[in-house]
Amino acid sequence: DAGITQSPRHKVTETGTPVTLRCHQTENHRYMYWYRQDPGHGLRLIHYSYGVKDTDKGEVSDGYSVSRSKTEDFLLTLESATSSQTSVYFCAISGSGVSGANVLTFGAGSRLTVL
Amino acid sequence: GEDVEQSLFLSVREGDSSVINCTYTDSSSTYLYWYKQEPGAGLQLLTYIFSNMDMKQDQRLTVLLNKKDKHLSLRIADTQTGDSAIYFCAERNNAGNNRKLIWGLGTSLAVNP
């Protein structure tokens, strides 16, 4: 997806290990989001950022932390991965938008498997 | 709390029209969106509608909004096999500085040749 990349795209790890997912954007958008997608649960917001060093919790933030030290990068960290965190993680970005519509642009996703 | 509901599956024949429905509960919604997700990919915006509109048309796509019933629909004319995907409805309100969207679970559209 133009302007937004996620890494790694796939990762397999073991329970208890730390994991960091990276979202990088070249659009200079102010807002960045981390979602997880699971069957039967749709998309759930983990954390979001409204500027450098400005972040807030979403609906499923337990077990996750984020950091945004510069506009283009938003990191999602699982301090000690658990099997319940096996999921597909999506990063999204949005600008302020003249219309205020807050249209999200999504990355291609990072598939994480915790054994 | 706020909720968005969609039927989970829809199957249509190629060339027919598809109608995907969505209901929401938040009467202060300002924008409503339709996103499409193809297998193994992220979501991409199809279209959105502002709450003071009741219809929006964009090529094969028609969005209808009934604010009184809190009902949103997406009609895809002349559905093609390439339209097979999951379609997500989402809504946003302007409470405070809330830029978070409320998502439906997605409708999986299967287009049969």
Boltz contact constraints between the chains, C-beta under 6 A:
constraints:
  - contact:
      token1: [A, 1]
      token2: [B, 42]
      max_distance: 6.0
  - contact:
      token1: [A, 42]
      token2: [B, 103]
      max_distance: 6.0
  - contact:
      token1: [A, 42]
      token2: [B, 105]
      max_distance: 6.0
  - contact:
      token1: [A, 42]
      token2: [B, 106]
      max_distance: 6.0
  - contact:
      token1: [A, 43]
      token2: [B, 103]
      max_distance: 6.0
  - contact:
      token1: [A, 45]
      token2: [B, 100]
      max_distance: 6.0
  - contact:
      token1: [A, 90]
      token2: [B, 42]
      max_distance: 6.0
  - contact:
      token1: [A, 101]
      token2: [B, 31]
      max_distance: 6.0
  - contact:
      token1: [A, 101]
      token2: [B, 48]
      max_distance: 6.0
  - contact:
      token1: [A, 102]
      token2: [B, 92]
      max_distance: 6.0
  - contact:
      token1: [A, 102]
      token2: [B, 99]
      max_distance: 6.0
  - contact:
      token1: [A, 103]
      token2: [B, 45]
      max_distance: 6.0
  - contact:
      token1: [A, 106]
      token2: [B, 42]
      max_distance: 6.0
  - contact:
      token1: [A, 106]
      token2: [B, 43]
      max_distance: 6.0
  - contact:
      token1: [A, 107]
      token2: [B, 42]
      max_distance: 6.0
  - contact:
      token1: [A, 108]
      token2: [B, 42]
      max_distance: 6.0
  - contact:
      token1: [A, 109]
      token2: [B, 42]
      max_distance: 6.0
